[in-house]
């Protein structure tokens, strides 16, 4: 399930599933994007982590993605 979906130019996303939890991971030029996460107001994590959006279990993921599609279709621009 780790096929990258190209979104624009070299940008893309990858749908991943781990222990029943689905997430979207940012990709660029075929590689996962990594970064330091903010842990409080001024500090960042010591280690880089994949830039990921957690969608939840299968039902939650489907609902979230459908909500995104609906918002894009309703957008006035």
C-alpha positions in Angstrom: 0.0 0.0 0.0 3.0 2.3 -0.2 2.5 3.6 -3.7 3.1 7.3 -4.0 0.3 9.4 -5.5 1.8 12.3 -7.4 -0.2 15.5 -6.7 1.8 18.3 -8.5 5.1 18.3 -10.2 7.4 16.3 -7.9 5.1 16.5 -4.8 3.0 13.6 -3.7 1.4 11.7 -0.9 1.6 8.1 0.3 -1.3 6.3 2.0 0.0 4.1 4.8 -1.6 1.7 7.3 0.0 0.6 10.6 -2.0 -1.5 13.1 -5.3 -0.4 11.7 -4.5 3.3 11.6 -4.3 5.1 8.3 -2.2 8.1 7.5 -1.0 10.3 4.6 2.7 10.9 4.4 4.2 13.8 2.4 6.5 12.9 -0.4 8.8 14.8 -2.8 10.5 13.4 -5.8 9.6 9.8 -4.7 10.9 10.1 -1.2 9.2 10.6 2.2 9.5 14.1 3.6 11.1 14.3 7.1 11.2 17.1 9.6 11.4 18.1 13.2 8.1 18.4 15.1 7.5 21.2 17.5 7.1 19.8 21.0 6.2 23.0 22.8 6.1 26.7 22.1 9.9 27.1 21.4 11.5 23.6 21.1 11.6 21.0 18.4 12.0 17.2 18.6 15.6 15.9 18.6 14.9 13.4 15.8 13.4 14.0 12.3 10.1 12.2 11.7 8.0 11.6 8.6 5.6 14.5 7.9 2.3 12.6 8.4 -1.4 13.3 8.8 -3.1 10.6 10.8 -6.6 9.8 9.5 -7.7 7.2 12.0 -9.1 3.8 11.5 -10.6 2.7 8.1 -14.1 4.3 8.8 -12.6 7.5 10.1 -10.1 7.7 7.2 -12.9 7.3 4.6 -15.0 9.9 6.3 -12.1 12.4 6.5 -11.1 11.9 2.9 -14.7 12.3 1.7 -15.0 15.5 3.8 -11.9 16.8 2.1 -13.3 16.0 -1.4 -16.6 17.7 -0.5 -14.8 20.9 0.7 -12.7 21.0 -2.5 -15.8 20.6 -4.7 -17.6 23.4 -2.7 -14.7 25.8 -2.8 -15.6 29.0 -4.6 -12.3 29.4 -6.3 
